[in-house]
Amino acid sequence: MTARLARLKLIVASGMRNSVIDYAAADAHGVTVCGTASSSTRPWN
């Protein structure tokens, strides 16, 4: 998919690791992949 999205520069996923992202393909196309911090409690509690 990264080849079809020529202007894609960043993928942000919930959590620190996502098994459906092809990290090698993202790296090969210069796309940065990062995740969000996860917690079992909501920040507004």
N, CA, C, O and CB atoms as a CASP TS submission, in Angstrom:
PFRMAT TS
TARGET T0000
AUTHOR 0000-0000-0000
METHOD Language model
MODEL 1
PARENT N/A
ATOM      1  N   MET     1       0.812  -1.188   0.000  1.00  0.00           N
ATOM      2  CA  MET     1       0.000   0.000   0.000  1.00  0.00           C
ATOM      3  C   MET     1       0.861   1.260   0.000  1.00  0.00           C
ATOM      4  O   MET     1       0.477   2.261  -0.605  1.00  0.00           O
ATOM      5  CB  MET     1      -0.927  -0.007   1.193  1.00  0.00           C
ATOM      6  N   THR     2       2.012   1.236   0.662  1.00  0.00           N
ATOM      7  CA  THR     2       2.840   2.441   0.714  1.00  0.00           C
ATOM      8  C   THR     2       3.288   2.879  -0.672  1.00  0.00           C
ATOM      9  O   THR     2       3.501   4.071  -0.891  1.00  0.00           O
ATOM     10  CB  THR     2       4.055   2.206   1.597  1.00  0.00           C
ATOM     11  N   ALA     3       3.437   1.960  -1.606  1.00  0.00           N
ATOM     12  CA  ALA     3       3.813   2.320  -2.973  1.00  0.00           C
ATOM     13  C   ALA     3       2.697   3.113  -3.657  1.00  0.00           C
ATOM     14  O   ALA     3       2.979   3.965  -4.500  1.00  0.00           O
ATOM     15  CB  ALA     3       4.141   1.059  -3.788  1.00  0.00           C
ATOM     16  N   ARG     4       1.453   2.849  -3.312  1.00  0.00           N
ATOM     17  CA  ARG     4       0.314   3.554  -3.917  1.00  0.00           C
ATOM     18  C   ARG     4       0.057   4.903  -3.266  1.00  0.00           C
ATOM     19  O   ARG     4      -0.680   5.720  -3.818  1.00  0.00           O
ATOM     20  CB  ARG     4      -0.937   2.702  -3.823  1.00  0.00           C
ATOM     21  N   LEU     5       0.642   5.150  -2.119  1.00  0.00           N
ATOM     22  CA  LEU     5       0.459   6.418  -1.404  1.00  0.00           C
ATOM     23  C   LEU     5       1.770   7.187  -1.424  1.00  0.00           C
ATOM     24  O   LEU     5       2.465   7.282  -0.413  1.00  0.00           O
ATOM     25  CB  LEU     5      -0.019   6.177   0.064  1.00  0.00           C
ATOM     26  N   ALA     6       2.091   7.725  -2.566  1.00  0.00           N
ATOM     27  CA  ALA     6       3.397   8.336  -2.794  1.00  0.00           C
ATOM     28  C   ALA     6       3.722   9.484  -1.839  1.00  0.00           C
ATOM     29  O   ALA     6       4.895   9.717  -1.546  1.00  0.00           O
ATOM     30  CB  ALA     6       3.471   8.833  -4.198  1.00  0.00           C
ATOM     31  N   ARG     7       2.723  10.199  -1.353  1.00  0.00           N
ATOM     32  CA  ARG     7       2.974  11.352  -0.476  1.00  0.00           C
ATOM     33  C   ARG     7       2.919  10.994   1.010  1.00  0.00           C
ATOM     34  O   ARG     7       3.111  11.862   1.861  1.00  0.00           O
ATOM     35  CB  ARG     7       1.963  12.446  -0.766  1.00  0.00           C
ATOM     36  N   LEU     8       2.661   9.728   1.328  1.00  0.00           N
ATOM     37  CA  LEU     8       2.577   9.299   2.720  1.00  0.00           C
ATOM     38  C   LEU     8       3.932   9.453   3.408  1.00  0.00           C
ATOM     39  O   LEU     8       4.946   8.985   2.891  1.00  0.00           O
ATOM     40  CB  LEU     8       2.095   7.840   2.806  1.00  0.00           C
ATOM     41  N   LYS     9       3.953  10.095   4.552  1.00  0.00           N
ATOM     42  CA  LYS     9       5.195  10.331   5.291  1.00  0.00           C
ATOM     43  C   LYS     9       5.156   9.785   6.710  1.00  0.00           C
ATOM     44  O   LYS     9       6.208   9.559   7.309  1.00  0.00           O
ATOM     45  CB  LYS     9       5.492  11.804   5.335  1.00  0.00           C
ATOM     46  N   LEU    10       3.944   9.564   7.270  1.00  0.00           N
ATOM     47  CA  LEU    10       3.833   9.191   8.673  1.00  0.00           C
ATOM     48  C   LEU    10       2.633   8.276   8.886  1.00  0.00           C
ATOM     49  O   LEU    10       1.548   8.528   8.361  1.00  0.00           O
ATOM     50  CB  LEU    10       3.717  10.442   9.556  1.00  0.00           C
ATOM     51  N   ILE    11       2.836   7.214   9.659  1.00  0.00           N
ATOM     52  CA  ILE    11       1.754   6.351  10.127  1.00  0.00           C
ATOM     53  C   ILE    11       1.820   6.369  11.646  1.00  0.00           C
ATOM     54  O   ILE    11       2.861   6.076  12.233  1.00  0.00           O
ATOM     55  CB  ILE    11       1.872   4.876   9.549  1.00  0.00           C
ATOM     56  N   VAL    12       0.700   6.714  12.280  1.00  0.00           N
ATOM     57  CA  VAL    12       0.618   6.692  13.735  1.00  0.00           C
ATOM     58  C   VAL    12      -0.440   5.666  14.110  1.00  0.00           C
ATOM     59  O   VAL    12      -1.588   5.756  13.675  1.00  0.00           O
ATOM     60  CB  VAL    12       0.278   8.113  14.324  1.00  0.00           C
ATOM     61  N   ALA    13      -0.047   4.695  14.916  1.00  0.00           N
ATOM     62  CA  ALA    13      -0.967   3.633  15.336  1.00  0.00           C
ATOM     63  C   ALA    13      -1.208   3.722  16.834  1.00  0.00           C
ATOM     64  O   ALA    13      -0.359   4.201  17.586  1.00  0.00           O
ATOM     65  CB  ALA    13      -0.410   2.238  14.962  1.00  0.00           C
ATOM     66  N   SER    14      -2.361   3.261  17.250  1.00  0.00           N
ATOM     67  CA  SER    14      -2.612   3.208  18.691  1.00  0.00           C
ATOM     68  C   SER    14      -1.805   2.057  19.267  1.00  0.00           C
ATOM     69  O   SER    14      -1.787   0.961  18.708  1.00  0.00           O
ATOM     70  CB  SER    14      -4.139   3.038  19.005  1.00  0.00           C
ATOM     71  N   GLY    15      -1.148   2.307  20.370  1.00  0.00           N
ATOM     72  CA  GLY    15      -0.234   1.312  20.926  1.00  0.00           C
ATOM     73  C   GLY    15       1.133   1.450  20.301  1.00  0.00           C
ATOM     74  O   GLY    15       1.315   2.221  19.359  1.00  0.00           O
ATOM     75  N   MET    16       2.084   0.718  20.811  1.00  0.00           N
ATOM     76  CA  MET    16       3.461   0.861  20.328  1.00  0.00           C
ATOM     77  C   MET    16       3.824  -0.116  19.219  1.00  0.00           C
ATOM     78  O   MET    16       4.855   0.058  18.569  1.00  0.00           O
ATOM     79  CB  MET    16       4.415   0.682  21.469  1.00  0.00           C
ATOM     80  N   ARG    17       3.016  -1.124  18.987  1.00  0.00           N
ATOM     81  CA  ARG    17       3.332  -2.112  17.952  1.00  0.00           C
ATOM     82  C   ARG    17       2.028  -2.564  17.318  1.00  0.00           C
ATOM     83  O   ARG    17       1.077  -2.893  18.027  1.00  0.00           O
ATOM     84  CB  ARG    17       4.125  -3.332  18.542  1.00  0.00           C
ATOM     85  N   ASN    18       1.970  -2.585  15.993  1.00  0.00           N
ATOM     86  CA  ASN    18       0.766  -2.989  15.284  1.00  0.00           C
ATOM     87  C   ASN    18       1.148  -4.058  14.278  1.00  0.00           C
ATOM     88  O   ASN    18       1.971  -3.812  13.395  1.00  0.00           O
ATOM     89  CB  ASN    18       0.082  -1.777  14.585  1.00  0.00           C
ATOM     90  N   SER    19       0.560  -5.248  14.399  1.00  0.00           N
ATOM     91  CA  SER    19       0.961  -6.386  13.575  1.00  0.00           C
ATOM     92  C   SER    19       0.523  -6.277  12.119  1.00  0.00           C
ATOM     93  O   SER    19       0.997  -7.058  11.293  1.00  0.00           O
ATOM     94  CB  SER    19       0.407  -7.641  14.160  1.00  0.00           C
ATOM     95  N   VAL    20      -0.355  -5.349  11.771  1.00  0.00           N
ATOM     96  CA  VAL    20      -0.806  -5.240  10.382  1.00  0.00           C
ATOM     97  C   VAL    20       0.017  -4.240   9.567  1.00  0.00           C
ATOM     98  O   VAL    20      -0.185  -4.124   8.358  1.00  0.00           O
ATOM     99  CB  VAL    20      -2.265  -4.837  10.349  1.00  0.00           C
ATOM    100  N   ILE    21       0.919  -3.535  10.190  1.00  0.00           N
ATOM    101  CA  ILE    21       1.767  -2.582   9.469  1.00  0.00           C
ATOM    102  C   ILE    21       3.005  -3.307   8.955  1.00  0.00           C
ATOM    103  O   ILE    21       3.681  -4.008   9.708  1.00  0.00           O
ATOM    104  CB  ILE    21       2.169  -1.382  10.382  1.00  0.00           C
ATOM    105  N   ASP    22       3.294  -3.134   7.680  1.00  0.00           N
ATOM    106  CA  ASP    22       4.501  -3.706   7.076  1.00  0.00           C
ATOM    107  C   ASP    22       5.638  -2.699   7.316  1.00  0.00           C
ATOM    108  O   ASP    22       5.837  -1.766   6.538  1.00  0.00           O
ATOM    109  CB  ASP    22       4.298  -4.008   5.516  1.00  0.00           C
ATOM    110  N   TYR    23       6.365  -2.913   8.399  1.00  0.00           N
ATOM    111  CA  TYR    23       7.418  -1.973   8.799  1.00  0.00           C
ATOM    112  C   TYR    23       8.548  -1.904   7.774  1.00  0.00           C
ATOM    113  O   TYR    23       9.111  -0.834   7.546  1.00  0.00           O
ATOM    114  CB  TYR    23       7.982  -2.367  10.157  1.00  0.00           C
ATOM    115  N   ALA    24       8.881  -3.026   7.162  1.00  0.00           N
ATOM    116  CA  ALA    24       9.948  -3.040   6.149  1.00  0.00           C
ATOM    117  C   ALA    24       9.544  -2.213   4.931  1.00  0.00           C
ATOM    118  O   ALA    24      10.356  -1.459   4.397  1.00  0.00           O
ATOM    119  CB  ALA    24      10.275  -4.491   5.721  1.00  0.00           C
ATOM    120  N   ALA    25       8.301  -2.350   4.493  1.00  0.00           N
ATOM    121  CA  ALA    25       7.821  -1.575   3.341  1.00  0.00           C
ATOM    122  C   ALA    25       7.761  -0.091   3.680  1.00  0.00           C
ATOM    123  O   ALA    25       8.124   0.752   2.860  1.00  0.00           O
ATOM    124  CB  ALA    25       6.431  -2.072   2.892  1.00  0.00           C
ATOM    125  N   ALA    26       7.306   0.227   4.882  1.00  0.00           N
ATOM    126  CA  ALA    26       7.262   1.625   5.291  1.00  0.00           C
ATOM    127  C   ALA    26       8.665   2.220   5.286  1.00  0.00           C
ATOM    128  O   ALA    26       8.870   3.327   4.788  1.00  0.00           O
ATOM    129  CB  ALA    26       6.625   1.763   6.683  1.00  0.00           C
ATOM    130  N   ASP    27       9.619   1.497   5.834  1.00  0.00           N
ATOM    131  CA  ASP    27      11.004   1.958   5.864  1.00  0.00           C
ATOM    132  C   ASP    27      11.557   2.121   4.453  1.00  0.00           C
ATOM    133  O   ASP    27      12.244   3.101   4.165  1.00  0.00           O
ATOM    134  CB  ASP    27      11.872   0.982   6.660  1.00  0.00           C
ATOM    135  N   ALA    28      11.265   1.180   3.585  1.00  0.00           N
ATOM    136  CA  ALA    28      11.764   1.242   2.204  1.00  0.00           C
ATOM    137  C   ALA    28      11.211   2.445   1.451  1.00  0.00           C
ATOM    138  O   ALA    28      11.851   2.937   0.522  1.00  0.00           O
ATOM    139  CB  ALA    28      11.405  -0.038   1.457  1.00  0.00           C
ATOM    140  N   HIS    29      10.038   2.922   1.836  1.00  0.00           N
ATOM    141  CA  HIS    29       9.432   4.072   1.165  1.00  0.00           C
ATOM    142  C   HIS    29       9.619   5.373   1.943  1.00  0.00           C
ATOM    143  O   HIS    29       9.037   6.399   1.590  1.00  0.00           O
ATOM    144  CB  HIS    29       7.958   3.821   0.948  1.00  0.00           C
ATOM    145  N   GLY    30      10.428   5.332   2.997  1.00  0.00           N
ATOM    146  CA  GLY    30      10.723   6.545   3.757  1.00  0.00           C
ATOM    147  C   GLY    30       9.587   7.008   4.638  1.00  0.00           C
ATOM    148  O   GLY    30       9.496   8.194   4.956  1.00  0.00           O
ATOM    149  N   VAL    31       8.708   6.089   5.042  1.00  0.00           N
ATOM    150  CA  VAL    31       7.565   6.430   5.880  1.00  0.00           C
ATOM    151  C   VAL    31       7.927   6.162   7.336  1.00  0.00           C
ATOM    152  O   VAL    31       8.381   5.070   7.676  1.00  0.00           O
ATOM    153  CB  VAL    31       6.301   5.622   5.463  1.00  0.00           C
ATOM    154  N   THR    32       7.729   7.146   8.183  1.00  0.00           N
ATOM    155  CA  THR    32       7.964   7.004   9.617  1.00  0.00           C
ATOM    156  C   THR    32       6.749   6.343  10.249  1.00  0.00           C
ATOM    157  O   THR    32       5.612   6.726   9.976  1.00  0.00           O
ATOM    158  CB  THR    32       8.254   8.382  10.281  1.00  0.00           C
ATOM    159  N   VAL    33       6.996   5.345  11.096  1.00  0.00           N
ATOM    160  CA  VAL    33       5.918   4.662  11.812  1.00  0.00           C
ATOM    161  C   VAL    33       6.141   4.868  13.301  1.00  0.00           C
ATOM    162  O   VAL    33       7.236   4.621  13.806  1.00  0.00           O
ATOM    163  CB  VAL    33       5.864   3.133  11.453  1.00  0.00           C
ATOM    164  N   CYS    34       5.112   5.317  14.007  1.00  0.00           N
ATOM    165  CA  CYS    34       5.221   5.471  15.448  1.00  0.00           C
ATOM    166  C   CYS    34       3.890   5.108  16.091  1.00  0.00           C
ATOM    167  O   CYS    34       2.863   4.996  15.421  1.00  0.00           O
ATOM    168  CB  CYS    34       5.640   6.913  15.823  1.00  0.00           C
ATOM    169  N   GLY    35       3.935   4.929  17.393  1.00  0.00           N
ATOM    170  CA  GLY    35       2.735   4.547  18.119  1.00  0.00           C
ATOM    171  C   GLY    35       2.478   5.493  19.272  1.00  0.00           C
ATOM    172  O   GLY    35       3.325   6.307  19.640  1.00  0.00           O
ATOM    173  N   THR    36       1.302   5.366  19.825  1.00  0.00           N
ATOM    174  CA  THR    36       0.936   6.179  20.972  1.00  0.00           C
ATOM    175  C   THR    36       1.173   5.380  22.237  1.00  0.00           C
ATOM    176  O   THR    36       1.159   4.149  22.210  1.00  0.00           O
ATOM    177  CB  THR    36      -0.534   6.644  20.881  1.00  0.00           C
ATOM    178  N   ALA    37       1.384   6.054  23.316  1.00  0.00           N
ATOM    179  CA  ALA    37       1.515   5.377  24.610  1.00  0.00           C
ATOM    180  C   ALA    37       0.166   4.778  24.955  1.00  0.00           C
ATOM    181  O   ALA    37      -0.878   5.358  24.654  1.00  0.00           O
ATOM    182  CB  ALA    37       2.003   6.360  25.736  1.00  0.00           C
ATOM    183  N   SER    38       0.192   3.630  25.580  1.00  0.00           N
ATOM    184  CA  SER    38      -1.072   3.016  25.971  1.00  0.00           C
ATOM    185  C   SER    38      -1.125   2.894  27.485  1.00  0.00           C
ATOM    186  O   SER    38      -0.098   2.788  28.155  1.00  0.00           O
ATOM    187  CB  SER    38      -1.247   1.631  25.305  1.00  0.00           C
ATOM    188  N   SER    39      -2.327   2.910  28.001  1.00  0.00           N
ATOM    189  CA  SER    39      -2.525   2.828  29.435  1.00  0.00           C
ATOM    190  C   SER    39      -3.852   2.148  29.703  1.00  0.00           C
ATOM    191  O   SER    39      -4.771   2.239  28.888  1.00  0.00           O
ATOM    192  CB  SER    39      -2.476   4.227  30.088  1.00  0.00           C
ATOM    193  N   SER    40      -3.965   1.482  30.812  1.00  0.00           N
ATOM    194  CA  SER    40      -5.223   0.835  31.147  1.00  0.00           C
ATOM    195  C   SER    40      -6.212   1.807  31.777  1.00  0.00           C
ATOM    196  O   SER    40      -7.375   1.459  31.980  1.00  0.00           O
ATOM    197  CB  SER    40      -4.976  -0.326  32.083  1.00  0.00           C
ATOM    198  N   THR    41      -5.764   3.028  32.092  1.00  0.00           N
ATOM    199  CA  THR    41      -6.665   4.027  32.650  1.00  0.00           C
ATOM    200  C   THR    41      -6.798   5.199  31.696  1.00  0.00           C
ATOM    201  O   THR    41      -5.849   5.554  30.998  1.00  0.00           O
ATOM    202  CB  THR    41      -6.169   4.504  34.021  1.00  0.00           C
ATOM    203  N   ARG    42      -7.965   5.792  31.671  1.00  0.00           N
ATOM    204  CA  ARG    42      -8.170   6.957  30.819  1.00  0.00           C
ATOM    205  C   ARG    42      -7.547   8.185  31.472  1.00  0.00           C
ATOM    206  O   ARG    42      -7.571   8.302  32.697  1.00  0.00           O
ATOM    207  CB  ARG    42      -9.677   7.187  30.553  1.00  0.00           C
ATOM    208  N   PRO    43      -6.989   9.102  30.685  1.00  0.00           N
ATOM    209  CA  PRO    43      -6.303  10.261  31.267  1.00  0.00           C
ATOM    210  C   PRO    43      -7.226  11.202  32.018  1.00  0.00           C
ATOM    211  O   PRO    43      -6.748  11.994  32.831  1.00  0.00           O
ATOM    212  CB  PRO    43      -5.601  11.024  30.192  1.00  0.00           C
ATOM    213  N   TRP    44      -8.527  11.149  31.780  1.00  0.00           N
ATOM    214  CA  TRP    44      -9.451  12.064  32.439  1.00  0.00           C
ATOM    215  C   TRP    44     -10.052  11.490  33.712  1.00  0.00           C
ATOM    216  O   TRP    44     -10.951  12.097  34.293  1.00  0.00           O
ATOM    217  CB  TRP    44     -10.549  12.441  31.496  1.00  0.00           C
ATOM    218  N   ASN    45      -9.574  10.327  34.160  1.00  0.00           N
ATOM    219  CA  ASN    45     -10.053   9.749  35.430  1.00  0.00           C
ATOM    220  C   ASN    45      -9.345  10.370  36.595  1.00  0.00           C
ATOM    221  O   ASN    45      -9.612  10.013  37.742  1.00  0.00           O
ATOM    222  CB  ASN    45      -9.856   8.236  35.457  1.00  0.00           C
TER
END
